[in-house]
Each structure stands twice: as C-alpha cells, then as structure tokens.
C-alpha cells in the first residue's frame, strides 16, 4: 500500500474516531497494525492530530472567540472570570490541562510501547465500553458549568485516556455527565479541554520526532481527510448527545474490544 493510500485511510480513521467516544488513539493504533504502517511520529502524531485540531477550532470558533474575548476583558480588569462568566471555560480548560499534562509526561515512554500491543488496546476498548454503558444510570444533567475540583477530575479522566483504547472524549463526557453537567455543555467542555493537550502533544512530537516528513500528496491527504471527517464526527456526536443516549456507542466499542483481544492472540508478537 502506497504512503498516499495509508495517509488517506488513517486520515478517515483519525477524523471519525478522535471526537466520537470510541478512542481515536485506539483506532489509529489498530489501523497502523493492520496496515503495517512503519514508524509514525511526524506522520501520525502531527499531521493527523493537526487536522482534527483544525476541525475542532473551526467547529467551535464562535464559542472559542467568546471565551477568549471575555477572558481578555476580565484579565484587563485585573481579575479572573467568575463561574457565571463565559470566560470561566478558559479557567476550567487550563485547570484540567494540569493533571492531563502530568499524567501524559510521566507515562509517555510506557504508552509509546503499548500502542503496538493489541492486547492493551483491546482492554482499553473494554474500559471505554464500560464507561459509556455507565451513563445509562446517570440522571439528566442540570448544571451549565463546573467547579475547579470538577475540572481537575475531568483532567484526570482525560489523562488516563492516554492508554490506547480508552476514549478521551468518552472519559471526559462520561465524567461530566456523572457530575450533573448538561449533555451539550459536557460535549463543549470535553472538546475544549482536549485542544491544549493536542497542541502540546503536537509541539512535543515536533521536537522529539525523528520520522521523515511524508510525501506532499500524503501530507495533504492526511490533513484534509482528518479535517473533513473530524468536523462531521463533531456534528454526529452533538446530535447523539442531544438524544441523551451516548451508551449507543458501546455497541461499536465492545464488539471491537473482543475482536481486538482475539487479534492479540493471533497476531505475531
């Protein structure tokens, strides 16, 4: 398979799975294994994640602009936004990024070795399926924002999702729903909290990666497909959350988990 074809497929996989609560990293690791993609680094961690970062920024452009404008206004007055202010989202995002970043840095070398092990990915998918299923017992949320402790909890949930197969959006949305947040706000905060983490991950990979830059055509294919399908997946997730039944995604994740665990026994080490 040519680099262009690999980039095209991986872009579709990344775009569809990055924001849906089915684990983008797990799907990407599985796709790499099945397509026998060698290396990664710049190709996967930068190009594919850059595409979905652009998709999320465009999708939430109005909310991001409102949050940053209010944050700037409050800072000029010498104070932080209050929980009732639009700019409070920026505070929550920064607080959540702290435990996520610490967990990511401490586990980076270990996680890098796990991405090529379908057994780990399979168990990660099982965890994701259990998290999604647990929402069947949550009550409809009424809150529109979180406290600082709630943001820390979501940051820890996001950090634990560095394990392949454990969905970052799934972990944060489920945690937010259990904390009583409204589904729409859980969706918004989950995506907003992922943005600085993705930016930091891209920056880190640009510094440490030794992988060669892919051909220009493959470069374009990976970014364009991840942007397009990432944008579509955000709209799909919003519509599913509006129904209040995010657990439907477990019907995809659980069979995939069993198939991945079976693959782990059959695939040569």
C-alpha positions in Angstrom: 0.0 0.0 0.0 1.4 3.4 -1.0 2.0 6.2 1.5 -0.8 8.2 0.0 -3.3 5.3 0.5 -2.1 4.8 4.0 -2.5 8.5 4.8 -6.0 8.6 3.3 -7.2 5.7 5.4 -5.5 6.9 8.5 -7.0 10.4 8.0 -10.5 8.9 7.8 -9.9 6.8 10.9 -8.5 9.7 12.9 -11.2 12.1 11.8 -14.1 9.8 12.6 -12.7 8.4 15.9 -10.9 11.4 17.5 -14.0 13.1 18.9 -16.5 10.2 19.0 -16.3 8.4 22.3 -14.7 5.3 20.7 -11.0 6.1 21.2 -9.1 7.8 18.3 -5.7 6.6 19.6 -7.1 3.0 19.9 -8.5 3.0 16.3 -5.3 4.6 15.0 -3.1 2.1 16.7 -5.2 -0.8 15.4 -5.2 0.7 11.9 -1.4 1.1 12.0 -1.1 -2.5 13.0 -3.4 -3.9 10.3 -2.0 -1.7 7.6 1.6 -2.5 8.7 2.5 1.2 8.9 6.1 1.6 10.0 7.1 4.5 12.1 4.7 7.3 12.9 5.9 10.3 14.8 5.5 13.2 12.4 3.1 11.5 10.1 0.6 10.4 12.7 1.0 12.5 15.8 1.4 15.7 14.0 -0.4 15.6 10.7 -3.5 13.6 11.8 -3.9 15.4 15.1 -3.3 18.7 13.4 -6.2 18.0 11.1 -8.7 17.2 13.9 -7.4 20.2 15.9 -8.3 22.5 12.9 -11.7 20.8 12.7 -12.5 21.4 16.3 -11.3 25.0 16.2 -13.5 25.7 13.2 -16.5 23.9 14.7 -16.2 25.8 18.0 -15.0 29.1 16.5 -17.8 31.2 17.9 -17.6 29.7 21.4 -13.8 30.0 21.4 -14.0 33.6 20.4 -16.5 34.4 23.1 -14.4 32.7 25.8 -11.2 34.4 24.8 -12.8 37.8 24.5 -14.3 37.5 27.9 -11.1 36.2 29.4 -9.2 39.1 28.0 -11.7 41.6 29.3 -11.6 40.1 32.8 -7.8 40.0 32.9 -7.6 43.7 31.8 -9.7 44.4 34.9 -7.1 42.5 37.0 -9.3 39.5 37.9 -10.2 36.1 36.7 -13.6 35.3 35.2 -16.3 34.1 37.7 -18.1 30.8 37.3 -21.0 32.6 35.8 -18.9 34.3 33.0 -18.2 32.9 29.6 -14.5 33.2 30.2 -14.8 30.7 33.0 -14.4 28.0 30.4 -10.8 29.1 29.8 -10.1 28.7 33.5 -11.6 25.2 33.5 -9.6 24.2 30.5 -6.3 25.3 32.0 -7.0 23.6 35.3 -7.9 20.4 33.6 -4.8 20.5 31.5 -2.6 20.3 34.6 -3.3 16.7 35.6 -3.6 15.6 32.0 -0.2 17.0 31.2 1.4 15.5 34.2 0.0 12.0 33.5 0.9 12.3 29.9 4.6 13.2 30.5 5.1 10.6 33.2 3.6 7.8 31.1 4.9 8.9 27.6 7.5 6.2 27.2 5.3 3.4 28.6 2.4 4.4 26.4 4.6 4.5 23.3 5.3 0.8 23.8 1.7 0.0 24.3 0.4 1.4 21.0 1.8 -1.6 19.1 0.2 -4.1 21.5 -3.4 -5.1 20.6 -3.9 -6.7 24.0 -3.5 -3.3 25.7 -5.7 -1.6 23.1 -8.4 -4.3 23.5 -8.6 -3.9 27.2 -8.7 -0.1 26.7 -11.7 -0.6 24.4 -13.4 -2.7 27.2 -12.8 0.2 29.7 -14.4 2.6 27.2 -17.4 0.4 26.6 -17.9 0.1 30.4 -17.7 3.9 30.8 -20.3 4.5 28.0 -22.6 1.9 29.4 -22.5 3.5 32.9 -24.3 6.6 31.5 -27.5 4.5 31.4 -27.7 5.2 35.1 -27.0 8.9 35.1 -29.8 11.4 35.6 -30.3 14.3 33.1 -27.8 17.0 34.0 -28.9 20.5 35.0 -25.5 22.2 35.5 -24.0 24.5 32.9 -20.5 24.8 34.4 -18.1 23.0 36.7 -16.1 23.9 39.8 -12.3 23.8 39.8 -12.4 20.4 41.5 -14.7 19.2 38.8 -12.3 20.4 36.2 -9.4 18.6 37.9 -11.5 15.4 37.8 -12.1 15.8 34.1 -8.4 16.5 33.6 -7.5 13.2 35.4 -10.1 11.3 33.3 -8.5 12.9 30.2 -5.1 12.0 31.3 -5.9 8.3 31.9 -7.2 8.2 28.4 -3.6 8.1 27.1 -4.0 4.3 27.3 -4.8 3.1 23.7 -8.4 2.1 23.5 -9.6 4.4 26.3 -11.5 7.2 24.7 -10.5 10.8 25.8 -13.8 12.3 24.8 -15.7 9.3 26.3 -13.9 9.6 29.6 -14.4 13.3 29.9 -18.0 13.4 28.7 -19.0 10.5 31.0 -17.3 12.1 34.0 -19.1 15.4 33.2 -22.4 13.7 32.9 -21.9 11.9 36.3 -21.1 15.3 37.8 -24.5 16.6 36.7 -23.5 18.7 33.7 -25.9 19.1 30.8 -25.1 17.0 27.8 -24.5 20.0 25.5 -22.0 21.5 28.0 -20.3 18.2 28.6 -19.8 18.0 24.8 -18.4 21.5 24.6 -16.0 21.3 27.6 -14.8 17.8 26.5 -13.7 19.2 23.2 -12.3 22.5 24.5 -10.3 20.6 27.2 -8.7 18.5 24.5 -7.4 21.4 22.5 -4.4 22.5 24.6 -3.5 18.8 25.2 -3.4 18.2 21.4 -1.4 21.4 20.8 1.1 20.3 23.5 1.4 16.8 22.0 2.0 18.2 18.5 4.7 20.5 19.8 6.4 17.7 21.7 6.4 15.4 18.8 7.8 18.1 16.5 10.7 18.4 18.9 11.5 14.8 19.6 10.3 13.1 16.4 13.0 11.6 14.0 10.5 10.4 11.4 10.9 11.8 7.9 8.2 14.2 6.6 5.8 12.2 4.3 5.4 13.0 0.6 3.5 16.1 -0.1 0.5 14.3 -1.5 0.3 12.0 1.6 0.8 15.1 3.7 -2.3 16.8 2.1 -4.4 13.6 2.2 -3.9 13.1 5.9 -4.7 16.6 6.9 -7.7 17.1 4.5 -9.4 13.8 5.4 -8.9 14.3 9.2 -10.3 17.8 9.0 -13.3 16.8 7.0 -14.2 13.7 8.9 -13.3 15.3 12.2 -15.8 18.0 11.5 -18.5 15.5 10.6 -17.9 13.4 13.7 -18.3 16.5 15.9 -21.8 17.1 14.4 -22.7 13.5 14.8 -21.6 13.4 18.5 -23.6 16.6 19.2 -26.8 15.0 17.7 -26.3 11.7 19.6 -25.8 13.6 22.9 -29.0 15.5 22.3 -30.8 12.2 22.4 -29.3 11.5 25.8 -28.1 8.0 24.9 -24.3 8.1 24.5 -24.2 4.5 25.6 -25.2 3.6 22.0 -21.5 3.9 21.1 -20.7 0.9 23.3 -22.5 -1.3 20.6 -19.5 -0.5 18.4 -16.7 -0.4 21.0 -17.5 -3.7 22.9 -17.5 -6.0 19.8 -14.4 -4.1 18.6 -12.8 -4.8 22.0 -13.5 -8.5 21.7 -12.2 -8.6 18.2 -9.0 -6.8 19.2 -8.4 -9.2 22.1 -8.8 -12.1 19.7 -6.4 -10.4 17.3 -3.9 -10.1 20.2 -3.8 -13.9 20.5 -3.5 -14.5 16.7 -1.2 -11.6 15.7 2.6 -12.4 15.8 4.4 -10.5 18.5 
